[in-house]
């Protein structure tokens, strides 16, 4: 991991800083959207924090179960060594979702309304957090200007590929948020959209293979897509939204802001990770 600052016993790494910044952006966006929708902003704040914590725990447990179970059986003390890396985004989504459902049900809040509010915030937080990730892709077959030299090998900067795709999904969800046809649609599209992104980027990463060239992550993405599809079938009939609730969003503003975020993220990534 790239070390940004060192204050003796206190060290700040690029990945941690980006995850914290992404979490902050997601929290602020969720609270703002809750207030805009007439939902309690204090509950939205608590929900986002608990979802984040559940996502971190789920990401760690998911990595242990999906990618290296035998290693952690033999080295149980390493389970808590999260600073050494080892997080699964699929596990994070599952863990965060379960905690969010529990919190929403316990506080008797509208589940799918909050899910739709959370979805754009989640993908925005993922986009920002992924900037600091130090897991690069496979070696490039040619010498391309956006490649990054790691250990003497020019590799694909898969982090920035995913960052750009995450921002694109955020723009789509943001524009869709006031035009949903049923409650939960924004969240469903987040699940399916991110699973497609992760599955595409996975072809340029190195992970345990099930059947070449498909990896464990491809299987998890496929399961996520299937879950999103069946969830959409259930929600369409149970929670339809009347046309009067559908509003138009500022497309140009969204595209411009998203493009600025992409450019700044690319510049930040290569200024820190490209060296």
N, C-alpha and C positions, 0 to 999 in steps of 0.2 A: 504494500500500500504506500501511496505517496504521502510523505510527511510534510505538512504545511508549516506548522509552528511547533516549537519545543520550548516549554517553560519549565525545564528541569523534570519534575515528576509528572507534569501534565503535557501530553502530546495531542496535537490536533491533526488528524489525517484527512486527506482530500475526500475520501469516500464518506467518512463520518460527517464531514461538513456539508456535503451535498445531500446526504440523507436527511440531516437536520433541516436544511433549507427546503427540501421537498416536502417534509412533514409540516413545516410552518406554512408553506404556501397552500397545502391541502387543507389545513385546519382553518385558515383565514377564509378560503374560498367556500368551505362548507358552512361556516357560521354566517357568512354574507348571504349565501343562497337560502339558508333556513329562514333568516329574517325576511328576505324577499318573498318567500312562499308563505309567510305567516306562521311558521313553526318556531318553537322556542329555541332561541340561539344558544342559551346556556346548555340545553340538552344536546344540541348539535355539537357544541365544544366537547362536552364529556364523551359523547359517542365517538367523535373522531379520535380522541386520545386513546380511548379503550380499543378502538379498531386498530390503531397503530401498534399498540402493545401486543394485541392478539396476532397481528400480522408478523411482528418480529419473532414471537415465540413459534408461530406456525411455520415461518420460513426456516427457522433453525431445525425444528423437528422434521419438517418435510425433507430437508437436505439429508438429515441422518437416515431417515427411513427409505427415501427414494434412491439415494446415490451411494452412500457408504455405510450401510448398517453394520457390516461385520467389523469394520475398523472401530466403530464406536462401542461395539460390544467388547472388543479387546482393550479399548482405551476409554473407559466411561468418564474419566475426569475431563477429557477433551470436549465433552458435550457442551460445557459451559464456556469454552474458550471461543466465544463468538468473534473476538477481535482477530482471530486467525483466519477468518473467512469461513464460507460454507453456509449459504442461504439459498433456499429454493423459493422462487417467486410463486410457483403454484401452491406450495405450502403456506406462503404468506397470504395469498388470496383466500385460501380455505380457512386459515386460522383467524384472519381478520373478519371474514364473513360470519363465522360462528360466534365470535365475541359480539359483533354488532347485532346479530339476531337476538342473542341473549339479552343485551342491554335494552334493545328496543322493546322486546316483549315484556321485560321486567318493568319498564317505565310506561307501558301501555301507549307507545307511540305508533304512528302509522308506518308500518314496516317498509312498504314499497315506495312511499314518498321519500323517506329518508335514504333508501337505497339509490334512488334516482339522483338525489342531491349529492350523495357520496361519490358516485361513479366518475364524474369529471375531475373531482378533487383527487381521487386515487390515481388516475392515469397521469395527471399533472405532477403529482408527487413522485411517481415512478420515473417519469421523464427526467426530472431534475436530479433525483437520486442516482439514476443510472450513469450520469455524467462522471461520477467519481468511482465507478466500478473499475477494478483493475484486472478483470478476467477478459483477456483478449481472445480473438478468434484464431482460426487456422492460418497457416502461412499462405501468402498470396502467390498465385501462379505466375504473375508478372510484377513488374515494378510500377506501382500506381502511386500518384502523388499523395493520396490520402492514407497510405499505409503507415504503420507505426513500427519502428524497429524495437523488438523485444528480444534480448539475449542474442543479438546478432542476426535475427530473423525478421523479415518484413511480414507483418501479420495484418489481418483484417481488424480494424477498430470496430468490432461488432457492437460495442457499447453505444457508439454514436449512431450506428445504423438504427438501433432500437430507440435511441432518444428521438430521432427524427420521426420515426413511425409512431412513437407514443404521442408526440406533439400533434401529429396528424389525426390520431384517434381522438385526442382531447378536443381539437377544433370541431370534429364531426359531432361528438357528444354535446359540446357546448351549443352548437347550432340546432341540435335535435331536441334539446331539453324542454323547450316550450311547444314542441310539435309532436310529442309522444302520443301514440294512439291508445296506450294502456299504461297503467302504473307498473313500474318495474322494467319498462322497455329500455330505458337508458342504461340501467344496470346490466340487463341481458346483453345489450349491444357492447357494453364494456367487456363482459366476460368473453364473448365470442371474438370481438375485435382483438383483444390482447392475446388470446390464445393463438389466433392466426399470426399475429406479429411474432410471438415467441417461437412458434413453429417455423416460420420463415427464417428468422435469424439463426435458429438452431443448426441449420445446414452449414453454417460457417463457424460453428463452435465445436469444442471437443468435450463430449460427455459419454457416459456408458451407452453402448449401442445395443439395441434389441435385435433388429434385423437391418443390416447395412442398406441405406445410410440413415435409418431411423433410430432415434435415441429414446431414452427414458423420457426426456422432456417432450418429444413428439407425442408419445403415448399420453402423457399428462395433459397436453394441449388438446388432443383429440377427445379425451374424457370431458374436459372443460367445455369444449364446443358442443358436445352431445348434451351435457347438463344444461347449457344455455338454451339450446333448441327446445328441449322438453319443458323447461321453465317458461319459455315464451308461449308455448301452446296452452299451458295452464293459466297464465296471467291474462292472455287475450280475452278469454271468456269470463274470467272472474272480476277483472278490474279495468273494464274499458273506460276511456276518458271521452267525455262529450266534446264535440268540435269547439264549443265556446271557450274551453280551457287552453286551446292551442293558439300560440302566439308566434309571430315572426321575430327572428333575432337578427342583429346587425351582422350580416355576413362579411362585409368588407372590413369592419373593425376587428372581427374575430380573426380573419385571415392575416391582417397586418400584424396584430399583436402576437399571433402564433409564429409568424415568420420571424419577427424580431427575437422571440424566445429561441427559435431554432438557431439563428445566426449567433446570438450571444453564447448559446450552449456549445456550439461547434468551436468557437474561438476559445472559450474557457477550457474545453476538453483538450484541444491540441496545445494550448499554452502550458498545460500542466502534464498531461499524459503523453504528449508527443515528444517530449524531450528525453 
